[in-house]
Amino acid sequence: MASDYLTNIVAELESASQLRAAGFFITRRPWLDLYGVNVRPVAPFGSTYSKPVVDSSLIHRSLPDELLFEIFARMTPYNLGKAACVCRKWRNTVRNPVFWRNACLKAWQISGVVENYKLMQSHYDSSWRKMWLLRPRVRMDGIYVSRNTYIRAGVAEWKVTNPVHVVCYFRYLRFYPSGKFLYKNSSEKLKDVVKFMNFRSTKAEICHSGRFTMSEDKVEGALLYPGMRPTIWRIRLRLRGTTAGANNRMDLLSIVTSGVQESEVPGPDGDILGVVEGWQDDETHNPEVPAISHTRGLTPFVFVPFEEAETSVLNLPVERMDYYVPG
């Protein structure tokens, strides 16, 4: 009897220790307890139906329309698309044109309210949601990244006669609704660059600021490289998406650097695009700085939202991903 009693105690102690150890490794997610919970639905606001509701339903179907509207009004359009996949009620609520009108007017605020209304009625069947899905737009909720690699010859050693190195560097672009953008060319990983890709960054972090314009699916930007001989950097891109409304790819059409006279350099808040308007690719206004059309490092840009910057595959080192296909 005593041996059986001791055996039971040892087994209970082992199971208890395993449970305590599992508590350190298992993340507690209390919201998962809400799945499958049935509650009494709330009658819609202003409803004249006085009979008490007895049938129970899942909690996400029982939220009143007014509360759903307030929640969805604070969500981004891409999160609205995810919410529409939950159930039929949420999908019908997400199709409210108010959400998509606010998103469109914010995305194309440079065009103006009147111009956006005219375009929506003439080209998109008076549907703000259709306009959001089909009209090309530059995304502002993340960073466009172009990952480029090249082979560089190394120094011969006594074990290796012809060594080569795979060099990886990135081009980063971040756009703003005001028509400005930030550009950085660096070998640093995305998770490190995203922290200072803003207008508050210091000069040591070398983020260049410029202006861009968009015509249909074409994006053209320009910025001024400071220095003893001012140089203008121009870029042309074609916007596309892997799915409707994604706008998560940019094909790099050309990168051109050319010289400019001191008298043509605008002020800090000047329009650099107005200076280079009508310039040819081989045109330069300073003989000491010839126009150069760059043919390397033209890998397409891939969009990465801010919330995915830490976990993106673009942070992988070269030994784990020597080449990246944007798609």
Disulfide bonds with the S-S distance in Angstrom:
none
